[in-house]
């Protein structure tokens, strides 16, 4: 236990996701030893992000304006929406440079154990976006875990009457992975999602 503000800093850092007590202490002491200008830059970045960043009014992605850069881009395909759980998923998909449609960020996944139900997610907003009939395909890119699967199944049922093409991202073995280390579910998905080789 440290004195006053040092302990307060450690406690606050320890509240961040993925930062345990030891990591919080390490970060706190790094900040104590850093140059004052570096600490001011960090403090400025924290206050600026809180003051200037919001969630896109259309898709729920992070944005500095009312709408994010993807939603304002006229080159994006308006007929395809990729549904993801969090803004960080948008970044992951954008890095592939494979998807040219739009996104919808749910803000999480259905998880009864954590007290998160469909009403806690941005599902109403998604249904409102689909109401005009301009979207022809909905890609469900939720995480391949229990919560993500439950969310994808729920959404597929919700939109089943809209006449949309509803697809799910393929899942299976990672490139560079070894079969012996794959769990049964991952290996099963890899078999389900196998494709014909062009030779």
C-alpha positions in Angstrom: 0.0 0.0 0.0 1.4 3.4 -1.1 0.8 6.9 0.2 -2.0 9.1 -1.0 -2.0 10.1 -4.7 0.3 7.2 -5.7 -2.2 4.6 -4.4 -5.0 6.6 -6.0 -3.3 6.4 -9.3 -2.6 2.6 -8.9 -6.3 2.1 -7.9 -7.6 4.0 -10.9 -5.2 2.2 -13.4 -6.3 -1.1 -11.8 -9.9 -0.3 -12.8 -9.0 -0.4 -16.5 -9.9 -3.7 -18.3 -7.0 -6.2 -18.5 -4.9 -4.2 -16.0 -4.3 -6.2 -12.8 -2.7 -4.9 -9.6 0.9 -5.6 -10.6 0.4 -4.0 -14.1 -1.3 -1.0 -12.5 1.7 -0.5 -10.1 4.2 -0.9 -13.0 2.3 1.7 -15.1 2.0 4.1 -12.1 5.8 3.9 -11.5 6.5 4.4 -15.2 4.4 7.6 -15.0 6.2 8.8 -11.9 9.6 8.3 -13.6 8.5 9.9 -17.0 9.3 13.4 -18.1 6.6 15.9 -17.1 6.0 16.7 -20.8 5.3 13.1 -21.5 2.8 12.9 -18.6 1.1 16.2 -19.8 0.7 14.7 -23.3 -0.9 11.5 -21.9 -3.2 13.6 -19.7 -4.1 15.8 -22.7 -4.8 12.8 -24.9 -7.1 11.3 -22.2 -9.1 14.5 -21.7 -9.3 15.2 -25.5 -10.6 11.7 -26.3 -13.3 12.1 -23.7 -14.2 15.6 -24.9 -14.1 15.0 -28.7 -14.9 11.4 -29.4 -18.5 10.1 -29.6 -20.3 7.3 -31.2 -21.5 7.6 -34.8 -25.3 8.4 -34.9 -25.7 6.0 -37.8 -23.6 2.9 -37.0 -22.3 3.2 -33.5 -18.6 3.3 -34.4 -16.3 5.8 -32.8 -16.3 9.2 -34.5 -15.2 12.7 -34.0 -18.2 14.1 -35.9 -21.8 13.1 -35.8 -21.1 10.3 -38.4 -17.9 8.2 -38.7 -15.6 8.2 -41.7 -17.1 4.9 -43.0 -20.7 6.2 -42.9 -19.8 9.5 -44.7 -17.7 7.7 -47.4 -19.8 7.7 -50.6 -17.7 4.8 -52.1 -19.0 2.4 -49.5 -21.7 -0.1 -50.6 -24.9 0.9 -48.8 -26.6 -2.5 -49.6 -24.3 -4.5 -47.3 -24.1 -4.1 -43.5 -21.6 -6.0 -41.4 -22.7 -6.3 -37.8 -19.9 -6.3 -35.2 -19.9 -6.2 -31.4 -17.4 -3.4 -30.7 -15.7 -0.5 -32.6 -12.3 -2.4 -32.3 -13.9 -5.1 -34.6 -14.5 -2.5 -37.3 -10.7 -1.7 -37.2 -9.8 -5.4 -37.4 -12.1 -5.9 -40.5 -10.9 -2.6 -42.1 -7.3 -3.9 -41.9 -8.1 -6.8 -44.2 -9.2 -4.3 -47.0 -11.7 -7.0 -48.1 -15.0 -5.4 -47.0 -16.4 -2.3 -48.8 -19.8 -2.1 -47.2 -21.0 -0.4 -44.0 -21.0 -1.4 -40.4 -23.3 -1.6 -37.4 -21.8 -1.8 -34.0 -24.0 -3.5 -31.4 -22.0 -2.3 -28.3 -21.6 -5.9 -27.0 -23.1 -9.3 -27.2 -26.1 -11.0 -25.6 -24.8 -12.5 -22.3 -27.5 -13.4 -19.7 -24.8 -14.3 -17.2 -23.4 -10.7 -17.4 -26.9 -9.3 -17.4 -26.8 -8.2 -21.0 -30.0 -8.8 -23.0 -31.0 -7.8 -26.5 -32.5 -4.5 -25.2 -29.0 -3.5 -24.0 -27.6 -3.6 -27.5 -28.1 -1.4 -30.6 -30.6 -3.9 -32.2 -33.5 -1.4 -32.5 -31.2 0.9 -34.4 -30.2 -1.9 -36.7 -33.8 -2.8 -37.4 -34.4 0.9 -38.2 -31.6 0.9 -40.7 -33.0 -2.2 -42.4 -36.6 -0.8 -42.6 -36.3 1.0 -45.9 -35.3 -2.1 -47.8 -32.1 -0.8 -49.4 -29.9 -3.3 -47.6 -29.7 -6.7 -49.3 -27.1 -8.5 -47.2 -26.5 -8.6 -43.5 -23.1 -10.1 -42.4 -23.1 -11.3 -38.8 -19.5 -10.8 -37.7 -19.9 -11.3 -33.9 -17.2 -13.2 -32.0 -17.1 -17.0 -32.5 -17.9 -17.7 -28.8 -21.0 -18.6 -26.9 -22.2 -15.0 -26.5 -21.4 -14.1 -30.2 -23.2 -17.2 -31.5 -26.3 -16.4 -29.4 -26.3 -12.8 -30.6 -25.9 -13.9 -34.3 -28.7 -16.5 -33.9 -31.0 -13.9 -32.3 -30.3 -11.4 -35.0 -30.8 -13.9 -37.8 -34.3 -14.8 -36.3 -35.1 -11.1 -35.9 -34.5 -10.3 -39.6 -35.7 -13.5 -41.1 -38.9 -12.0 -42.4 -37.2 -9.1 -44.2 -36.0 -11.1 -47.2 -32.3 -10.3 -46.6 -29.4 -12.5 -47.4 -28.0 -13.2 -43.9 -24.4 -14.5 -43.7 -22.0 -15.4 -40.9 -18.2 -15.0 -41.1 -16.5 -18.3 -41.6 -14.6 -19.6 -38.7 -12.1 -22.4 -38.3 -8.3 -22.9 -38.1 -6.0 -20.0 -38.1 -3.2 -19.7 -40.7 0.0 -21.1 -39.1 -1.9 -23.1 -36.5 -1.4 -26.8 -35.8 -4.3 -29.3 -35.9 -3.2 -30.9 -32.7 -3.8 -27.7 -30.7 -7.3 -26.9 -32.2 -10.3 -27.6 -30.0 -13.2 -29.7 -31.3 -15.5 -26.8 -32.0 -12.9 -24.9 -34.1 -12.0 -28.1 -36.0 -15.6 -28.8 -36.6 -16.2 -25.3 -38.0 -13.2 -25.7 -40.2 -14.8 -28.8 -41.7 -18.1 -27.1 -42.2 -16.6 -24.1 -43.9 -14.3 -26.0 -46.2 -14.1 -24.9 -49.8 -13.2 -26.3 -53.2 -9.7 -25.7 -54.3 -9.1 -24.3 -57.7 -6.3 -26.3 -59.5 
